[in-house]
């Protein structure tokens, strides 16, 4: 019985890991695109060198990596784990 739960948890975490990486890649892509559009639509930056644009985008991405949105991605693991443990409890010990 316990082997079945462990097998289910193993495959659950494989799926969650795939979901985490895909969501992280998508989130980074959206943030980078937003920074690029912000740079391109600012008339004060028109004609600025390409290395300034790259530096602006990289600084924004460093800020994103330390931000709340990046840390909230861990909820992809936390919420299903809590649901899994609660399900095991109610199925077996209720």
Steps between C-alpha positions, in 0.01 A plus 500: 500500500773745592694411183201612292492838674875543455476414132217748458701769682804430282307549178320800648833671567627417152191671358533792739865545407410515132221750577739708714767525231251578223332768712836649601615517138172660394507748788859606420406539135202721581709716734779539243249595232344758732842654565577509128170673425558745784837595350366522145200721586696758703571794268785622724697183420464530125836469329672359808769239440408133499725425798295739718183317397660166585619632837150633577340165419759302698457730803125446480545124481730503805229692686242243383713208626495651850134598489178358638371362170799270470451371856127444449584235242587270791126479568495257206662252741349612831127498423484152339720359779260628764205363303676163463575471871145602597359244254719224643390594851128497425513183291698296751433634848153645497 
